[in-house]
Amino acid sequence: MQPIDYVILVFYFLLLIAVGIWASRRVHNSADYFTAGGKLPWWLTGISHHVSGYSGAVFVAYAGVAYTHGFSLYIWWAGGIFISTIIAAHVVAPKWSRLRSRLSIQSPTEYLSVRYNLTTQQIMAWSGVIIKIFDVGAKWAAIAILLHVFTGIPFLAGILIAGSVSLIYGILGGLLADVLNDFAQFIIQLVAGFTMFFLILRELGDGLAGYITMWDSLPDAHSQMFNQPYTIGFFAAILIIDFFSYSGGTWHLATRFISSPSGKQAQKAALLSSVLYLLWPLILFFPLFAAPIFIRDLADPTQSYALMALKFLPTGLLGLVLASLFTNTLSMTSSDANTISAVITRDILPNIFPKLKTANTRTMLILARVSTFLFTFLTIMIAVYSDSFGGVFGLIITWFAALVGPISIPMILGLLPLFRRSNSNSAIISIVCGIITFAILKITGQTSLAVEIASPMLCSLVIYVFSGLITGKKVPEQVNKLLDSLQYDDLKEIKAENHK
């Protein structure tokens, strides 16, 4: 990198901090901090949902997969999210916004005390916070790897730089700062992504046809839709995990829908995000697919994207790409920190310290910012010791993907009338059995990747669904009222439907 690249990178960091300061002036209470007052327009929500759905880890862990396994990455990652988010748009996304309207929720777990009971809510809140510490830690580790390849900055220093920038603007501006960062990052990503796309096409020499002809220069398996160990079984497992994750089981994505003005706006946002997942990765991942043509026998495939950028991008644009990758990670990690802070502030601490239930808005806002800081600090510690958990890919795929299912199944299915008979016992038993299944598979270590990540989720899913079907217990009236109220935006529509 040249001096102009560093200037661009530093300028962008300062811009992020400025956005945080600007947004902080519009944050007057915890509702503004956690949900932007429920006023986010659908197009901004959709872009934010898309951008905050992946981080710089995509260009590290997934870049390594693309280098060694080719196009199958697009199928199981982008394709899986596209399908699952379309389904979520029609089935789940609108309900999150309606929960805010009906119950005034500010966190994704806040409604669980009404849907199940307080014990279930606390188990899910604590479990989700712990899992997210590992997930966000992996993303700090990923951006540190990118910084090291681009600039030579030591791994630890890269983690501290990334974490510090995120802390400053995230603590100041809350969700509004996160969403505005997502939008700015998306614009930068478009510029950097298309630049890389056309420069590599020019190098291949066949114009747009180079996208097709380049596969002849790659191993045959690279052009296959499914490439061991990323088989059709793995894709099926990821597809189910993606549905629960991108419909709100990954809490910061639920927050995007919660912050929409209405259910219909949340649905439009989810549809926009799904279309972006279908189209944009075809451009964005192109350098990842082409990397083995230009950089052969790479000892560490996770460095492939960074090395391609260093090889092809002119001075100035290199700093822009690094800023793009950097903010990919910051948008997700800061969003995670904001949402986890909401869960801690709204759902965990008030039950440990009951006086907080009647605290004033200023106290709750201070508490929100302090919990954001503490959560981010813990994730930075996990990043420093990421190798102990299987590296970046191990943290994201093995730990987070395998554990997000047991936590998110009661949360997402609990919103649907079809599963109204699944009660607190169903939720708790399904979570516990899913986590136990994960622990057993980690200890034995004799299973395929598909089985390892799918088994905890499938175990939880079966127990949650069938325990609800066989209990035969009467559904509490408050649960019936809640689920019925989530079917429509307008309460008049609910009354008309009940009258029929």
C-alpha positions as CSV (number, residue, x, y, z in Angstrom):
1,M,0.0,0.0,0.0
2,Q,1.1,3.5,-0.8
3,P,0.7,6.7,1.3
4,I,-2.5,7.7,-0.5
5,D,-4.1,4.3,0.4
6,Y,-3.4,4.9,4.1
7,V,-4.8,8.4,3.8
8,I,-8.0,7.0,2.3
9,L,-8.2,4.4,5.1
10,V,-7.7,6.9,7.9
11,F,-10.2,9.3,6.3
12,Y,-12.8,6.6,6.2
13,F,-12.2,5.8,9.9
14,L,-12.7,9.5,10.8
15,L,-15.9,9.5,8.7
16,L,-17.2,6.6,10.7
17,I,-16.5,8.4,13.9
18,A,-18.2,11.5,12.5
19,V,-21.3,9.5,11.6
20,G,-21.4,8.2,15.2
21,I,-21.2,11.7,16.6
22,W,-23.9,12.9,14.2
23,A,-26.2,10.0,15.1
24,S,-25.6,10.4,18.8
25,R,-27.4,13.8,18.7
26,R,-30.5,11.9,17.5
27,V,-30.3,9.3,20.3
28,H,-32.4,10.4,23.3
29,N,-33.4,7.1,24.9
30,S,-32.9,3.4,24.6
31,A,-35.6,3.0,21.9
32,D,-33.6,5.4,19.7
33,Y,-30.3,3.6,20.6
34,F,-31.6,0.1,19.9
35,T,-34.3,0.5,17.2
36,A,-33.8,4.0,15.7
37,G,-37.2,4.8,17.0
38,G,-38.8,2.3,14.6
39,K,-38.5,4.6,11.7
40,L,-36.0,3.0,9.3
41,P,-37.3,3.1,5.6
42,W,-37.5,-0.3,3.9
43,W,-34.7,0.3,1.3
44,L,-32.2,1.3,4.0
45,T,-33.3,-1.6,6.2
46,G,-32.9,-4.0,3.3
47,I,-29.4,-2.7,2.4
48,S,-28.4,-2.9,6.1
49,H,-29.8,-6.4,6.5
50,H,-27.8,-7.5,3.4
51,V,-24.5,-5.7,4.3
52,S,-24.6,-6.7,8.0
53,G,-25.2,-10.3,7.0
54,Y,-21.6,-10.9,6.2
55,S,-18.2,-9.5,7.2
56,G,-14.6,-9.4,6.4
57,A,-14.6,-13.0,7.4
58,V,-16.1,-13.7,4.0
59,F,-12.9,-12.4,2.4
60,V,-10.8,-14.5,4.7
61,A,-12.4,-17.8,5.7
62,Y,-14.7,-18.0,2.6
63,A,-12.0,-16.8,0.3
64,G,-10.0,-19.8,1.3
65,V,-13.0,-22.1,0.5
66,A,-13.4,-20.4,-2.9
67,Y,-9.7,-20.9,-3.6
68,T,-9.8,-24.6,-2.9
69,H,-13.4,-25.5,-3.9
70,G,-14.6,-22.9,-6.4
71,F,-18.2,-22.1,-7.3
72,S,-19.8,-24.3,-4.7
73,L,-19.2,-21.4,-2.2
74,Y,-21.7,-19.3,-4.1
75,I,-24.3,-22.1,-4.1
76,W,-24.2,-23.0,-0.5
77,W,-23.6,-19.5,0.9
78,A,-25.2,-16.9,-1.3
79,G,-27.8,-19.3,-2.8
80,G,-28.8,-20.6,0.6
81,I,-29.3,-17.1,2.1
82,F,-31.2,-16.0,-1.0
83,I,-33.8,-18.8,-0.7
84,S,-34.1,-18.6,3.1
85,T,-34.5,-14.8,3.1
86,I,-37.3,-15.0,0.6
87,I,-39.1,-17.4,2.8
88,A,-38.4,-15.3,5.8
89,A,-39.8,-12.2,4.1
90,H,-43.2,-13.8,3.8
91,V,-43.3,-15.8,7.0
92,V,-41.3,-14.1,9.7
93,A,-39.9,-10.6,9.0
94,P,-43.2,-8.7,9.3
95,K,-43.9,-10.2,12.7
96,W,-40.8,-8.5,14.2
97,S,-42.0,-5.0,13.4
98,R,-45.5,-5.9,14.7
99,L,-43.9,-7.1,18.0
100,R,-42.5,-3.6,18.5
101,S,-45.9,-2.1,17.8
102,R,-47.8,-4.5,20.1
103,L,-45.3,-5.0,22.9
104,S,-42.9,-2.0,22.5
105,I,-39.9,-4.4,22.4
106,Q,-36.4,-3.2,21.8
107,S,-34.5,-6.5,21.7
108,P,-35.2,-9.7,19.9
109,T,-35.6,-11.8,23.1
110,E,-37.8,-9.3,24.9
111,Y,-41.1,-10.9,23.6
112,L,-40.1,-14.4,24.9
113,S,-41.3,-13.8,28.4
114,V,-44.8,-13.3,27.0
115,R,-44.6,-16.2,24.5
116,Y,-43.1,-18.7,27.0
117,N,-42.0,-17.5,30.4
118,L,-39.3,-15.6,32.1
119,T,-37.1,-18.7,32.7
120,T,-37.1,-19.5,29.0
121,Q,-36.3,-16.0,28.1
122,Q,-33.3,-15.9,30.4
123,I,-31.9,-19.2,29.1
124,M,-32.2,-18.0,25.5
125,A,-30.8,-14.6,26.3
126,W,-27.8,-15.9,28.2
127,S,-27.1,-18.6,25.7
128,G,-27.3,-16.3,22.7
129,V,-25.0,-13.7,24.3
130,I,-22.3,-16.4,25.0
131,I,-22.5,-17.7,21.4
132,K,-22.3,-14.2,19.9
133,I,-19.0,-13.6,21.8
134,F,-17.4,-16.3,19.8
135,D,-19.0,-15.3,16.5
136,V,-17.9,-11.6,16.8
137,G,-14.5,-12.6,18.0
138,A,-14.0,-14.6,14.7
139,K,-14.8,-11.4,12.8
140,W,-12.2,-9.3,14.6
141,A,-9.7,-12.1,13.9
142,A,-10.6,-12.0,10.2
143,I,-10.2,-8.3,9.8
144,A,-6.8,-8.5,11.6
145,I,-5.6,-11.0,9.0
146,L,-6.7,-8.7,6.2
147,L,-4.9,-5.7,7.8
148,H,-1.8,-7.8,8.2
149,V,-1.7,-8.9,4.6
150,F,-2.4,-5.4,3.3
151,T,-0.2,-3.3,5.6
152,G,2.0,-5.6,7.7
153,I,0.3,-4.5,10.9
154,P,0.7,-7.2,13.6
155,F,-2.3,-9.4,14.2
156,L,-3.0,-8.1,17.7
157,A,-2.7,-4.5,16.7
158,G,-5.2,-5.1,13.8
159,I,-7.7,-6.5,16.3
160,L,-7.3,-3.5,18.6
161,I,-7.6,-0.9,15.8
162,A,-10.7,-2.5,14.4
163,G,-12.3,-2.9,17.9
164,S,-11.5,0.7,18.9
165,V,-13.1,2.3,15.8
166,S,-16.2,0.1,16.2
167,L,-16.4,1.0,19.9
168,I,-16.3,4.8,19.3
169,Y,-19.0,5.1,16.7
170,G,-21.2,2.2,17.9
171,I,-21.3,3.4,21.5
172,L,-22.1,7.0,20.4
173,G,-24.7,6.4,17.7
174,G,-26.3,3.1,18.3
175,L,-28.4,1.4,15.6
176,L,-28.7,4.5,13.5
177,A,-24.9,4.8,13.2
178,D,-24.7,1.2,12.3
179,V,-27.3,1.4,9.6
180,L,-25.7,4.6,8.1
181,N,-22.4,2.9,8.1
182,D,-23.9,-0.1,6.3
183,F,-25.2,2.2,3.6
184,A,-21.9,4.0,3.1
185,Q,-20.1,0.7,3.2
186,F,-22.4,-0.7,0.5
187,I,-21.6,2.2,-1.8
188,I,-17.9,1.7,-1.3
189,Q,-18.3,-2.0,-1.9
190,L,-20.1,-1.4,-5.2
191,V,-17.2,0.8,-6.4
192,A,-14.4,-1.5,-5.2
193,G,-16.2,-4.7,-6.3
194,F,-16.9,-3.6,-9.8
195,T,-13.4,-2.2,-10.2
196,M,-11.9,-5.6,-9.2
197,F,-14.4,-7.4,-11.4
198,F,-13.5,-5.5,-14.6
199,L,-9.7,-5.4,-14.0
200,I,-9.6,-9.2,-13.6
201,L,-11.8,-9.6,-16.7
202,R,-9.4,-7.4,-18.7
203,E,-6.5,-9.6,-17.5
204,L,-8.3,-12.8,-18.6
205,G,-8.7,-11.2,-22.0
206,D,-12.1,-12.6,-23.1
207,G,-14.3,-9.7,-22.1
208,L,-17.4,-10.7,-20.2
209,A,-17.1,-14.2,-21.6
210,G,-14.0,-14.5,-19.4
211,Y,-16.4,-15.3,-16.5
212,I,-17.3,-18.5,-18.3
213,T,-14.1,-19.4,-20.0
214,M,-11.9,-19.0,-16.9
215,W,-13.3,-22.3,-15.5
216,D,-11.4,-24.1,-18.2
217,S,-8.2,-23.0,-16.5
218,L,-9.3,-24.2,-13.1
219,P,-9.6,-27.7,-11.7
220,D,-12.8,-29.4,-12.9
221,A,-14.2,-29.6,-9.4
222,H,-14.2,-25.8,-9.1
223,S,-17.1,-25.4,-11.5
224,Q,-19.3,-27.9,-9.8
225,M,-22.3,-26.8,-7.7
226,F,-21.3,-29.2,-4.9
227,N,-17.7,-30.1,-4.0
228,Q,-16.7,-32.2,-1.1
229,P,-17.2,-31.6,1.8
230,Y,-19.7,-29.0,0.7
231,T,-22.2,-31.5,-0.6
232,I,-25.9,-31.3,-1.2
233,G,-26.4,-32.5,2.3
234,F,-24.2,-29.7,3.6
235,F,-26.2,-27.3,1.5
236,A,-29.5,-28.6,2.9
237,A,-28.2,-28.2,6.4
238,I,-27.0,-24.6,5.7
239,L,-30.3,-23.7,4.1
240,I,-32.2,-24.6,7.2
241,I,-29.7,-22.8,9.4
242,D,-29.8,-19.8,7.1
243,F,-33.6,-19.6,7.4
244,F,-33.5,-19.4,11.2
245,S,-30.4,-17.1,11.2
246,Y,-31.5,-14.6,8.5
247,S,-35.1,-14.4,9.6
248,G,-34.0,-13.1,13.0
249,G,-32.3,-16.0,14.8
250,T,-29.1,-13.9,14.3
251,W,-30.3,-11.2,16.6
252,H,-28.9,-8.1,14.9
253,L,-30.8,-9.1,11.7
254,A,-34.0,-9.3,13.7
255,T,-33.3,-5.8,14.9
256,R,-33.4,-4.5,11.3
257,F,-37.0,-5.8,11.0
258,I,-37.9,-4.6,14.5
259,S,-36.9,-1.1,13.5
260,S,-39.1,-1.0,10.4
261,P,-42.2,1.2,10.7
262,S,-44.6,-1.7,9.7
263,G,-44.7,-5.4,8.8
264,K,-45.1,-4.6,5.1
265,Q,-42.0,-2.4,5.2
266,A,-40.1,-5.2,6.9
267,Q,-41.2,-7.6,4.2
268,K,-40.0,-5.3,1.4
269,A,-36.7,-4.9,3.2
270,A,-36.2,-8.7,3.4
271,L,-37.1,-9.1,-0.3
272,L,-34.5,-6.5,-1.2
273,S,-31.9,-8.2,0.9
274,S,-32.6,-11.6,-0.7
275,V,-32.3,-10.1,-4.3
276,L,-28.9,-8.6,-3.3
277,Y,-27.7,-11.9,-2.1
278,L,-28.7,-13.5,-5.4
279,L,-26.9,-11.0,-7.6
280,W,-24.2,-9.1,-5.9
281,P,-22.0,-12.1,-4.8
282,L,-21.6,-13.1,-8.5
283,I,-19.6,-9.9,-8.9
284,L,-18.1,-9.7,-5.4
285,F,-16.8,-13.3,-5.4
286,F,-15.4,-13.2,-8.9
287,P,-11.8,-12.5,-7.6
288,L,-12.2,-15.4,-5.2
289,F,-13.0,-17.8,-7.9
290,A,-10.3,-16.5,-10.3
291,A,-7.5,-16.4,-7.7
292,P,-6.0,-19.9,-8.4
293,I,-5.3,-18.8,-12.0
294,F,-3.1,-15.9,-10.9
295,I,-1.7,-17.1,-7.6
296,R,-0.9,-20.7,-7.7
297,D,-0.1,-23.1,-4.9
298,L,-0.9,-20.6,-2.2
299,A,0.2,-21.9,1.2
300,D,-2.6,-20.0,3.1
301,P,-5.7,-19.8,0.9
302,T,-7.4,-17.4,3.3
303,Q,-5.0,-14.7,2.0
304,S,-6.2,-15.1,-1.6
305,Y,-8.5,-12.1,-1.8
306,A,-6.1,-9.7,-0.2
307,L,-3.3,-10.9,-2.5
308,M,-5.5,-10.5,-5.5
309,A,-6.3,-6.9,-4.5
310,L,-2.7,-6.2,-4.0
311,K,-1.9,-7.6,-7.4
312,F,-4.6,-5.9,-9.5
313,L,-5.8,-2.7,-7.8
314,P,-4.1,0.7,-8.6
315,T,-2.9,3.1,-5.9
316,G,-5.8,4.7,-4.1
317,L,-8.3,2.0,-4.9
318,L,-6.4,-0.4,-2.7
319,G,-7.1,1.7,0.3
320,L,-10.7,1.9,-0.8
321,V,-11.0,-1.9,-0.9
322,L,-9.4,-2.3,2.5
323,A,-11.9,0.3,3.8
324,S,-14.7,-1.7,2.3
325,L,-13.5,-4.9,3.8
326,F,-12.9,-3.2,7.1
327,T,-16.4,-1.7,7.3
328,N,-17.9,-5.0,6.2
329,T,-16.7,-6.3,9.5
330,L,-17.4,-3.2,11.5
331,S,-21.0,-3.1,10.3
332,M,-21.7,-6.6,11.5
333,T,-19.7,-6.5,14.8
334,S,-21.1,-3.1,15.8
335,S,-24.6,-4.3,14.9
336,D,-24.1,-7.4,17.0
337,A,-22.7,-5.3,19.9
338,N,-25.8,-3.0,19.7
339,T,-28.2,-5.9,19.7
340,I,-26.5,-7.9,22.5
341,S,-26.5,-4.7,24.5
342,A,-30.2,-4.5,24.0
343,V,-30.6,-8.0,25.3
344,I,-28.4,-7.4,28.3
345,T,-30.0,-4.1,29.1
346,R,-33.6,-4.9,28.5
347,D,-33.8,-8.6,29.3
348,I,-31.0,-9.8,31.6
349,L,-29.9,-7.0,33.9
350,P,-33.4,-5.9,35.0
351,N,-34.1,-9.4,36.2
352,I,-30.9,-9.4,38.2
353,F,-31.3,-5.9,39.5
354,P,-35.1,-5.2,39.7
355,K,-34.6,-1.5,40.4
356,L,-33.6,-1.1,36.7
357,K,-37.2,-1.9,35.7
358,T,-38.1,1.6,36.9
359,A,-34.9,3.4,35.9
360,N,-35.2,6.7,34.0
361,T,-34.3,7.0,30.3
362,R,-30.9,8.5,31.0
363,T,-29.8,5.7,33.2
364,M,-30.9,3.1,30.7
365,L,-29.0,4.8,27.9
366,I,-25.8,4.9,29.9
367,L,-26.3,1.3,30.8
368,A,-26.8,0.5,27.1
369,R,-23.5,2.1,26.2
370,V,-21.6,0.5,29.0
371,S,-22.9,-3.0,28.1
372,T,-21.9,-2.3,24.4
373,F,-18.4,-1.6,25.6
374,L,-18.1,-4.7,27.8
375,F,-19.4,-7.0,25.1
376,T,-17.0,-5.7,22.5
377,F,-14.1,-6.0,24.9
378,L,-14.9,-9.7,25.5
379,T,-15.1,-10.4,21.8
380,I,-11.7,-8.8,21.2
381,M,-10.3,-11.2,23.8
382,I,-11.8,-14.2,21.9
383,A,-10.2,-12.8,18.7
384,V,-6.8,-12.7,20.3
385,Y,-7.1,-16.4,21.1
386,S,-9.1,-17.5,18.0
387,D,-6.6,-20.2,17.1
388,S,-7.7,-22.1,20.2
389,F,-11.2,-22.4,18.8
390,G,-10.3,-23.7,15.3
391,G,-9.4,-20.4,13.7
392,V,-11.8,-18.0,11.9
393,F,-13.6,-20.6,9.8
394,G,-13.9,-22.9,12.8
395,L,-15.5,-20.2,14.9
396,I,-17.9,-19.1,12.3
397,I,-19.0,-22.5,10.8
398,T,-18.4,-25.0,13.5
399,W,-19.3,-23.0,16.6
400,F,-21.7,-20.4,15.5
401,A,-23.6,-22.2,12.7
402,A,-24.0,-25.3,14.9
403,L,-25.2,-23.5,17.9
404,V,-27.4,-20.8,16.4
405,G,-30.0,-23.4,15.5
406,P,-30.9,-24.6,19.0
407,I,-31.2,-21.0,20.2
408,S,-33.1,-19.6,17.2
409,I,-35.6,-22.4,16.7
410,P,-37.8,-21.5,19.7
411,M,-37.4,-17.9,18.9
412,I,-38.5,-18.0,15.2
413,L,-41.0,-20.8,15.4
414,G,-42.5,-19.2,18.5
415,L,-43.7,-16.4,16.3
416,L,-45.8,-18.8,14.1
417,P,-49.4,-19.8,15.0
418,L,-48.7,-23.3,13.6
419,F,-46.4,-23.9,16.6
420,R,-48.5,-22.2,19.3
421,R,-48.8,-25.5,21.3
422,S,-45.0,-25.6,21.7
423,N,-44.5,-24.2,25.2
424,S,-41.7,-23.2,27.5
425,N,-40.8,-26.8,28.2
426,S,-40.6,-27.5,24.5
427,A,-38.2,-24.5,24.1
428,I,-36.0,-25.3,27.0
429,I,-35.7,-29.1,26.3
430,S,-35.0,-28.4,22.6
431,I,-32.2,-25.9,23.4
432,V,-30.5,-28.2,26.0
433,C,-30.7,-31.3,23.7
434,G,-29.2,-29.3,20.8
435,I,-26.3,-28.0,22.8
436,I,-25.6,-31.5,24.3
437,T,-25.7,-32.9,20.7
438,F,-23.1,-30.3,19.7
439,A,-20.9,-31.1,22.7
440,I,-21.0,-34.9,22.0
441,L,-20.1,-34.4,18.3
442,K,-17.2,-32.0,19.2
443,I,-15.8,-34.6,21.7
444,T,-16.0,-37.6,19.4
445,G,-14.9,-35.6,16.3
446,Q,-15.7,-38.5,13.9
447,T,-18.4,-36.9,11.8
448,S,-18.6,-35.0,8.5
449,L,-18.9,-31.2,8.5
450,A,-22.6,-31.5,7.4
451,V,-23.5,-33.8,10.2
452,E,-21.6,-31.7,12.8
453,I,-23.4,-28.4,12.0
454,A,-26.8,-30.0,11.2
455,S,-27.3,-32.4,14.0
456,P,-27.7,-29.9,16.9
457,M,-30.2,-27.9,14.9
458,L,-32.2,-31.0,13.7
459,C,-32.3,-32.4,17.2
460,S,-33.7,-29.1,18.6
461,L,-36.2,-28.8,15.7
462,V,-37.6,-32.3,16.1
463,I,-38.0,-32.0,19.9
464,Y,-39.5,-28.5,19.7
465,V,-42.1,-29.4,17.0
466,F,-43.1,-32.9,18.3
467,S,-43.2,-32.0,22.0
468,G,-45.7,-29.2,21.1
469,L,-47.8,-31.7,19.2
470,I,-48.0,-34.3,21.9
471,T,-48.5,-32.2,25.0
472,G,-52.2,-31.6,24.4
473,K,-52.1,-28.7,26.9
474,K,-54.3,-25.7,26.5
475,V,-52.5,-22.7,25.0
476,P,-52.5,-19.7,27.4
477,E,-54.8,-16.9,26.3
478,Q,-51.9,-14.4,26.3
479,V,-50.1,-16.5,23.8
480,N,-53.1,-16.9,21.5
481,K,-53.7,-13.1,21.6
482,L,-50.0,-12.4,20.8
483,L,-49.8,-14.8,17.9
484,D,-53.1,-13.6,16.4
485,S,-52.1,-10.0,16.7
486,L,-48.9,-10.6,14.6
487,Q,-50.8,-11.6,11.5
488,Y,-51.6,-8.1,10.3
489,D,-50.2,-4.6,10.6
490,D,-53.6,-3.0,11.3
491,L,-55.5,-4.1,14.4
492,K,-58.7,-3.6,12.5
493,E,-57.7,-6.4,10.1
494,I,-57.3,-8.7,13.1
495,K,-60.7,-7.9,14.5
496,A,-62.3,-8.4,11.0
497,E,-60.6,-11.8,10.7
498,N,-61.7,-12.9,14.2
499,H,-65.2,-11.9,13.3
500,K,-65.2,-14.2,10.3
